[in-house]
Amino acid sequence: MSGKIKILWINPVGNDNAFDEHIKRILESVKRSDVTVDVTHLAKGPKQLEYWSNESVILVDLFKSIYEAEQKNYDAVVIGCFGDPGLRGARELVKIPVIGSGEACMHVASTLGHKFSILASEKKAISLLEDLVYTYGLEKKLASIRVVDFTPVRMLEEPQKLQAAASSEARKAVEEDNAEVIILGCTCESGFMRELMTELAVPVIDVVVVSFKYAEMLADLYRNTGLSHSKIYGYKSPPEDELFLRYI
């Protein structure tokens, strides 16, 4: 296939251009020259997804956006939330790779050191992240989950204070929890990966950067070899007469 690889990054929150602009700046600085990236958000919904009930609210619109992305010939989609809302359902609906930011970054982190720590936004997020770690089979690789105590909105409003909090908690994770890799566990907790790596002398994973570079790899493989997630069991698509679009 000719032409640039196209990747869609979906911020699965409602009507907030601030998130889009933040993510777009970072992606434009790291993407390959042969890749085009579009960043979007949902037309409605909450601004943070640390709550189980909030996650449930956004799923239909998220599924619709991902389903339409395949129709528009995107080569991959990234769900831009570390909690990976709707990831398994989305993979049922399309053949193109769907990347969960949390899943991708945890697996990458597990290859870069014996154990990793996640810097969560708030204490509320801990239970959700623990469940994800267990779902992905990585509980033996988790050193700790520490908290920076910032909402995603505040992360964008006070980036310097966020970086200071992340630095403090990351140092504790390394020195007290024996973490060898740090994951900045929110897509808004982004933009200072290099500074923390220099300061702490350990790998630090910026979720936006790493999950997008993972998406580039899978989009490239999908376009050139057809490689994507399996469709025979876990991600098997529903029959046409049971497709979610019939019910919205």
C-alpha positions, 0 to 999 in steps of 0.5 A, a space after each residue: 500500500 502506498 501513502 503515509 501511515 495514518 494513526 488516530 489517537 482518541 482521547 476518550 473524554 468529552 469535548 476538551 480541546 486542551 487535552 488534544 492540543 497537549 497530546 498533539 504537540 508531543 506526538 508531532 515531536 516524536 512521530 516518524 516522517 512517514 506517519 500522519 497522526 490525528 488527535 480527537 476526543 469524544 463529543 460528550 462525556 466526563 473529563 476523567 476516567 478514574 471512576 468505573 461509572 465514568 468509564 461506562 458512559 463513554 464506551 458507545 461513543 468510543 466504539 463508534 469512533 474506532 469503528 469509523 476510523 477503520 472505515 476512514 482507512 486509518 492503519 491503527 487507533 490508540 485509546 489515549 487513556 492509561 486505564 484502557 477503557 473499552 480496549 477488548 470491545 474495540 478489538 472485537 469491532 475492527 481488524 486494524 490494531 487498537 492500542 491500549 496505552 496502559 497495556 502497551 506501556 506496561 509490557 514495554 516496561 516489563 522488558 526494560 527492568 526487573 520491576 516497574 512502578 506506576 505513578 497514578 494520578 489519584 488514589 482512586 485510580 489505584 484499584 483500576 490500575 491494579 486490576 489492569 496489572 492482573 488482567 495483563 498477567 504482570 503482577 509479578 513485575 509490579 514494584 508499586 503504584 504511587 500517587 502524584 495526587 493531580 487530576 488530569 485537568 490539573 496536570 495540564 494547568 500546573 505542569 511544573 508542580 506535576 513534574 516536581 511531584 512525579 520526580 519525588 514519587 518516582 525517586 521513592 519508587 526507585 529507592 524504597 520499592 526497588 523499581 527499575 522502571 517508572 511509568 508515568 501513569 496518565 496521558 496528561 502526565 507527559 512531557 518530561 520523560 527525558 528530564 526524569 531519566 537524567 535525574 533518576 538514571 532509570 528508564 521512564 516511560 511517557 505513556 503518550 510517547 511509548 504507546 504511540 511508537 508502539 502504535 507506529 510499529 503495529 500500524 507498519 506491520 499491519 499495512 505491510 504484513 496484515 499482522 493484527 490481533 487475533 479474531 478467532 476467539 477472544 476478539 472475535 467480531 459479533 455477527 452483523 445482526 448483533 453489531 453495537 451500531 444497531 442499538 444506538 
